[in-house]
């Protein structure tokens, strides 16, 4: 089994990684709780402000559900929309500035470690040091922290390598 591949990242790989990260994060319990807390505080502040300004409770009670729905949409839109909306321009700028990003990457793996090598950089990271991983039909993401991840595009791998990597990851 050949457990080695070489690729050069493309802007589309980074856009797909941002999308996978954003949609994956929105399903995490920690994110859901954080957004729920923000939503409750927003709804309570709305109710408190309008009650303090003299709005009677029956009228406020009728206004609260539409406001709560609007607040939920805005909170989700900000949390998910901003990263997706601004990532293309940030990725273009990053590709223009970061020469290492445009260098070929040679990756290899075994049951214990994942290695990535570029001119002037070599990482050999045990699988246990990754805090999480995500996968979709286009790529693998290996997270060293919530916001620091390595991208492995599936376009650089054979179907046999993809299956081997999935088996390796599922065995962890």
C-alpha contacts under 8 A as a table, 3 or more apart, distances in Angstrom:
res1	aa1	res2	aa2	distance
1	X	161	X	7.74
2	X	161	X	7.19
3	X	108	X	5.35
3	X	109	X	5.85
3	X	110	X	7.25
3	X	161	X	6.59
4	X	106	X	7.04
4	X	107	X	5.56
4	X	108	X	4.27
4	X	109	X	7.03
5	X	106	X	5.63
5	X	107	X	5.38
5	X	108	X	6.54
5	X	156	X	6.31
5	X	157	X	6.42
6	X	104	X	6.65
6	X	105	X	5.46
6	X	106	X	4.22
6	X	107	X	6.25
6	X	156	X	6.59
7	X	104	X	5.47
7	X	105	X	5.39
7	X	106	X	6.60
7	X	153	X	7.98
7	X	156	X	5.78
8	X	101	X	7.98
8	X	102	X	6.31
8	X	103	X	6.09
8	X	104	X	4.40
8	X	105	X	5.93
9	X	13	X	6.20
9	X	14	X	7.58
9	X	101	X	6.79
9	X	102	X	6.36
9	X	103	X	7.81
9	X	104	X	7.45
9	X	105	X	7.96
9	X	153	X	7.86
10	X	13	X	5.27
10	X	14	X	6.85
10	X	102	X	7.64
11	X	14	X	5.21
11	X	15	X	6.29
11	X	91	X	6.46
11	X	92	X	7.04
11	X	95	X	7.24
12	X	15	X	4.99
12	X	16	X	6.07
13	X	16	X	5.15
13	X	17	X	6.11
13	X	139	X	7.79
13	X	151	X	7.81
13	X	153	X	6.76
14	X	17	X	4.89
14	X	18	X	6.16
14	X	91	X	6.94
14	X	151	X	7.92
15	X	18	X	5.17
15	X	19	X	6.23
15	X	87	X	6.80
15	X	88	X	6.65
15	X	91	X	7.36
16	X	19	X	5.03
16	X	20	X	6.07
16	X	138	X	7.54
16	X	139	X	7.89
17	X	20	X	5.07
17	X	21	X	5.97
17	X	139	X	7.48
17	X	141	X	7.12
17	X	151	X	7.09
18	X	21	X	5.07
18	X	22	X	5.99
18	X	83	X	7.44
18	X	84	X	7.12
18	X	87	X	7.23
19	X	22	X	5.16
19	X	23	X	6.06
19	X	84	X	6.53
20	X	23	X	5.38
20	X	24	X	5.79
20	X	134	X	7.48
20	X	135	X	7.75
20	X	136	X	7.30
21	X	24	X	5.11
21	X	25	X	5.90
21	X	134	X	7.71
22	X	25	X	5.20
22	X	26	X	6.29
22	X	80	X	6.30
22	X	83	X	7.23
22	X	84	X	7.66
23	X	26	X	5.31
23	X	27	X	6.89
23	X	80	X	7.46
24	X	27	X	5.53
24	X	28	X	6.90
24	X	134	X	7.56
25	X	28	X	5.25
25	X	31	X	6.56
26	X	31	X	5.85
26	X	32	X	6.63
26	X	80	X	7.49
27	X	31	X	7.05
27	X	32	X	6.79
28	X	31	X	5.37
28	X	32	X	6.29
29	X	32	X	5.07
29	X	33	X	6.08
30	X	33	X	5.22
30	X	34	X	6.15
31	X	34	X	5.02
31	X	35	X	6.10
32	X	35	X	5.21
32	X	36	X	6.00
33	X	36	X	4.97
33	X	37	X	6.12
34	X	37	X	5.22
34	X	38	X	6.33
35	X	38	X	5.07
35	X	39	X	6.08
35	X	75	X	7.14
35	X	76	X	7.75
36	X	39	X	4.97
36	X	40	X	6.15
37	X	40	X	5.17
37	X	41	X	6.13
38	X	41	X	5.20
38	X	42	X	6.05
38	X	75	X	7.93
39	X	42	X	5.08
39	X	43	X	6.13
39	X	68	X	7.54
39	X	71	X	6.64
39	X	72	X	6.27
39	X	75	X	7.28
40	X	43	X	5.13
40	X	44	X	6.00
41	X	44	X	5.06
41	X	45	X	5.97
42	X	45	X	5.10
42	X	46	X	6.12
42	X	71	X	7.30
43	X	46	X	5.05
43	X	47	X	6.16
43	X	64	X	7.41
43	X	67	X	7.43
43	X	68	X	5.92
43	X	71	X	7.54
44	X	47	X	5.08
44	X	48	X	5.91
45	X	48	X	5.01
45	X	49	X	5.89
46	X	49	X	5.28
46	X	50	X	6.23
47	X	50	X	5.42
47	X	51	X	5.91
47	X	60	X	6.89
47	X	64	X	7.13
48	X	51	X	5.16
48	X	52	X	5.92
49	X	52	X	5.19
49	X	53	X	6.19
50	X	53	X	4.97
50	X	54	X	6.51
50	X	55	X	5.57
50	X	60	X	7.34
51	X	54	X	5.28
51	X	55	X	4.92
51	X	56	X	6.52
51	X	57	X	6.98
51	X	60	X	7.20
52	X	55	X	7.28
55	X	59	X	6.77
55	X	60	X	6.31
56	X	59	X	5.57
56	X	60	X	6.14
57	X	60	X	4.85
57	X	61	X	5.80
58	X	61	X	5.09
58	X	62	X	6.41
59	X	62	X	5.21
59	X	63	X	6.36
60	X	63	X	5.01
60	X	64	X	6.01
61	X	64	X	5.29
61	X	65	X	7.52
62	X	65	X	6.72
63	X	66	X	5.99
63	X	67	X	6.39
64	X	67	X	5.10
64	X	68	X	5.90
65	X	68	X	5.01
65	X	69	X	6.15
66	X	69	X	5.12
66	X	70	X	6.15
67	X	70	X	5.01
67	X	71	X	5.95
68	X	71	X	4.99
68	X	72	X	6.12
69	X	72	X	5.13
69	X	73	X	6.32
70	X	73	X	5.13
70	X	74	X	6.19
71	X	74	X	5.10
71	X	75	X	6.02
72	X	75	X	5.16
72	X	76	X	6.08
73	X	76	X	5.25
73	X	77	X	5.89
74	X	77	X	4.91
74	X	78	X	6.03
75	X	78	X	5.22
75	X	79	X	6.10
76	X	79	X	5.11
76	X	80	X	5.85
76	X	81	X	7.47
77	X	80	X	5.37
77	X	81	X	4.78
77	X	82	X	7.30
78	X	81	X	5.16
78	X	82	X	5.42
79	X	82	X	6.34
79	X	83	X	7.38
80	X	83	X	6.08
80	X	84	X	6.59
81	X	84	X	5.22
81	X	85	X	5.74
82	X	85	X	5.05
82	X	86	X	5.90
83	X	86	X	5.51
83	X	87	X	5.67
84	X	87	X	5.48
84	X	88	X	7.70
85	X	88	X	7.09
86	X	89	X	5.89
86	X	90	X	6.44
87	X	90	X	5.03
87	X	91	X	5.83
88	X	91	X	5.13
88	X	92	X	6.22
89	X	92	X	5.14
89	X	93	X	6.27
90	X	93	X	5.14
90	X	94	X	6.04
91	X	94	X	4.94
91	X	95	X	6.06
92	X	95	X	5.21
92	X	96	X	6.22
93	X	96	X	5.06
93	X	97	X	6.20
94	X	97	X	5.16
94	X	98	X	5.62
95	X	98	X	5.49
95	X	99	X	7.22
95	X	101	X	6.61
95	X	102	X	6.98
96	X	99	X	7.49
98	X	101	X	5.50
98	X	102	X	7.25
99	X	102	X	5.37
99	X	103	X	6.76
100	X	103	X	5.17
100	X	118	X	7.73
100	X	119	X	7.96
103	X	118	X	6.63
103	X	119	X	7.26
104	X	118	X	6.21
104	X	119	X	7.92
105	X	116	X	6.42
105	X	117	X	5.60
105	X	118	X	5.01
106	X	116	X	5.67
106	X	117	X	5.17
106	X	118	X	6.59
107	X	114	X	7.32
107	X	115	X	5.38
107	X	116	X	4.38
107	X	117	X	6.32
108	X	114	X	6.02
108	X	115	X	5.19
108	X	116	X	6.70
109	X	112	X	7.61
109	X	113	X	5.67
109	X	114	X	4.44
109	X	115	X	6.03
109	X	165	X	7.95
110	X	113	X	5.65
110	X	114	X	6.76
110	X	168	X	7.48
111	X	127	X	7.99
111	X	168	X	5.91
112	X	126	X	5.60
112	X	127	X	5.85
112	X	128	X	7.93
113	X	124	X	6.47
113	X	125	X	5.41
113	X	126	X	4.05
113	X	127	X	5.21
114	X	123	X	7.95
114	X	124	X	5.90
114	X	125	X	5.40
114	X	126	X	6.21
114	X	127	X	6.48
115	X	122	X	7.36
115	X	123	X	5.42
115	X	124	X	4.41
115	X	125	X	6.27
116	X	122	X	5.93
116	X	123	X	5.21
116	X	124	X	6.71
117	X	121	X	5.78
117	X	122	X	4.38
117	X	123	X	6.26
118	X	121	X	5.05
118	X	122	X	6.27
125	X	129	X	6.72
126	X	129	X	5.53
126	X	130	X	7.53
127	X	130	X	5.66
127	X	172	X	7.77
128	X	131	X	7.53
128	X	172	X	7.88
129	X	144	X	6.75
130	X	133	X	7.33
130	X	142	X	6.39
130	X	143	X	5.37
130	X	144	X	4.77
130	X	145	X	7.43
131	X	143	X	5.71
131	X	144	X	5.68
131	X	145	X	6.15
131	X	146	X	7.90
132	X	142	X	6.43
132	X	143	X	5.26
132	X	144	X	7.48
132	X	145	X	7.97
133	X	140	X	7.27
133	X	141	X	5.44
133	X	142	X	4.59
133	X	143	X	5.67
134	X	140	X	5.84
134	X	141	X	5.06
134	X	142	X	6.74
135	X	138	X	7.70
135	X	139	X	5.81
135	X	140	X	4.47
135	X	141	X	6.20
136	X	139	X	5.70
136	X	140	X	6.74
137	X	154	X	7.53
138	X	153	X	6.08
138	X	154	X	5.45
138	X	155	X	7.08
139	X	151	X	6.90
139	X	152	X	5.58
139	X	153	X	4.23
139	X	154	X	4.86
139	X	155	X	7.80
140	X	151	X	5.96
140	X	152	X	5.07
140	X	153	X	6.33
140	X	154	X	7.08
141	X	149	X	6.17
141	X	150	X	5.62
141	X	151	X	4.90
141	X	152	X	6.42
142	X	149	X	5.27
142	X	150	X	5.12
142	X	151	X	6.69
143	X	146	X	6.55
143	X	147	X	7.34
143	X	148	X	5.83
143	X	149	X	4.15
143	X	150	X	6.48
144	X	147	X	7.81
144	X	148	X	5.50
144	X	149	X	5.68
144	X	150	X	7.94
145	X	148	X	5.11
145	X	149	X	6.97
146	X	149	X	7.79
152	X	156	X	7.79
153	X	156	X	5.85
153	X	157	X	7.55
154	X	157	X	5.18
154	X	158	X	7.78
154	X	162	X	7.04
155	X	158	X	7.71
157	X	160	X	7.91
157	X	161	X	5.74
157	X	162	X	6.21
158	X	161	X	5.10
158	X	162	X	6.29
159	X	162	X	5.06
159	X	163	X	6.23
160	X	163	X	5.21
160	X	164	X	6.14
161	X	164	X	4.94
161	X	165	X	6.04
162	X	165	X	5.17
162	X	166	X	6.13
163	X	166	X	5.02
163	X	167	X	6.14
164	X	167	X	5.08
164	X	168	X	6.10
165	X	168	X	4.92
165	X	169	X	6.09
166	X	169	X	5.11
166	X	170	X	6.04
167	X	170	X	5.12
167	X	171	X	6.18
168	X	171	X	5.32
168	X	172	X	6.87
169	X	172	X	5.45
